Amino acid sequence: MGKRRCVSTAENKPSSGCCGVKKPKLCPSPAGSAQQPPAPHNCQPPEDKTVGPGALTPLSRPNGTTSGREQLVVSAEMGCYCFDVLYCHLHGFPQPRLPRFTNDPYPLFVTWKAGRDKRLRGCIGTFSAMNLHSGLREYTLTSALKDSRFPPLTREELPKLTCSVSLLTNFEDVGDFLDWEVI
């Protein structure tokens, strides 16, 4: 009997921030059935695949210059994919199918926070551009299980987690490390 995610009510839709997602709760098992971990499924992203007005843009030209027609890259589906990767790993399932979002290379970070107060539980990434599919898969597990500041995440923590994906773009060359300003 296949398990499925509850997505019919508004409270079970993924909530998203600037570049983060909280995975919807899994459907409870029917009464009397054996308790088994739910089968993993790639989550269905909301219809609007952009996340917020300040969402990140791709590096379309060297040194962060753009053509003036910036296209949004980050999506809630990226956070859902990270949850699926972690879920499959913690339950010993094969990794989820490849996602539908772009596989373009970006420097990236995956951040895990737990609980209502959103305590940091892991954050690791790379400044080297990686294809998003393999980069998110790798840094999902690295940030969840190998951040030396925290014990590895567990199955029991999954319902309390929030995941944020940060894509780094628009790098600029500078002549001095003090050559920056806050805007």
N, C-alpha and C positions, 0 to 999 in steps of 0.2 A: 504494500500500500504506500503510495507516494506521499510524502509530506510537502506542504507548501507554506509559504509565508503569508501571514495575514496582511493584506494591503487594502482591504475594502473600506476601512473607516479612516477618517482624517487623522486620528491619533496615531495610527500605525504607519503613516507615510514617513519616509526619511526626512528628518529635519536637517537643514543645511545652513552653514554659516558662510563666511567668506570663501573658504575652501575646505570645509569639513562636513562630515555626515555622521549622524547617529543611525545605526542600522535598525530597521523595524524589528519589533519582537516577533519571535517565531510562534506559529500556531500551537496551542497546547494539544497534547495527545488526547484522543477520545477516551472517555472513561472505559476502563476495563482492558485497554490495549497495553501491550508490553511497553515499558519505557525504553525508547531507543532515541539516540540523538537524531534530530531532523536531518534529512538529506540536504546537502548544500545546493543552492540555486544562485545563479547570478541575479542580483536584484534588478528590478526594472526601474530605471531612472525616471524622475518626474519629466513631464513633457518638455519643459523648458530646461535644456541641458546646460545653460549658463548658470552661474551661481553668483548673484549679486552684481551690482553696477560696477564695482571696482575689481571685477575678476581679472585674472592675469591674461596677458596677451603673448602670442608667440614671438620669438626672436626671428623676424622675417628678413632682416638684413644685418650685416656685421655691426658690432658695437651698439646694438640696441636701437638703431634707427629703424623706423618703420615707413611703410609706403603711405601712411596716413589713413589706411583702411584697416584698422586693427580688428582682428578676429579673436573672440573669446576662446580659451582653450580649456581651462579647468571646469570640471563638471562633478555633480554629485555622484555620478557613476564611478568615478575614480575612487572615492571613499568607499563605496559599496564593494568595489573590486578588492580593495584592501581587506575589508571585513571577510569577504569570501575566501581570500587566500589564507588569512589567519584561522578562520573557522575550519577549513579543510585540513590545515596543518595540525591544529590541536586535536582534531577528531580522527586523524589518520586516514583521511579520504584523499583521493587524487586531487591535484590542483584544479581549480575551476577552468572552464573554457576561456579562451582569450576574449577580452572585452571588445566592444564596438567603438570605443573612443580612439582617437588618433594614437599612432605609435611613433610619432615624431620624437626626436631626442630633446631632452631638457634636463638641466640640473634640477634635482628634486629632493624633498624631505618628506618623511611620513612621521606624523606626530600622533601619539595615543594619549588620551586623557581619560580619567575615571571618576565616576561619581557625580553627584549634583554640583559639587564645588569644582569639578573639572581639574583634578590634581594631575599633574604631568606624570605619565607612566612610561614614556619612551619617546625619543625623538632622535632620529638619525637619518642622514641623507648624504648627498654628494654634490660638489660644485662642478663635477664633470658631467657633461650631457650624456644621458642614457636614453635608449628607447623606452618609452613610457611603460609598455607592457612588462618587460623584464625588469626595469628599474623599480616599478611599484611593487612587483612581486618580491624582489630581493630586499628592498628597504622596508617593506611591511614586516617581514619576518625578523630582519635585523633590529629594527626599532622596537618590536614587541618582545623579542626574546634575548637580545644581546646588548641592550643599553646597560653599561656597567653601573650606572647610578641606581638601577632598580632591579628587583627580582623579575624573572621572566613572567609574562602575562599567562594567566591560566584560563581554562574553560569557564570556570565560575565567574570570571570577571567580564566575559563577553557581553552580557546584557547591560553592563554599566559603562561600557566604553564609548568614546567618541573618537573618530579618526579625522585628522586634517591632512590634506595633501597640499604641499607648497611647491609650485613650479617657479623657478627663478628665471627671470627674463630681463631684457634690456640692460645688460651690463654696459658700463662705460669705462673707457680708459681714463686714468687719472695720473697726474704727475707727482702727487704727494698723498700720503695716507690721510692727511688732514683736509684734503680737497673734497669736501662734501657739505651738504646743508640739509636741514630738515625742512620739508615743505608741508 
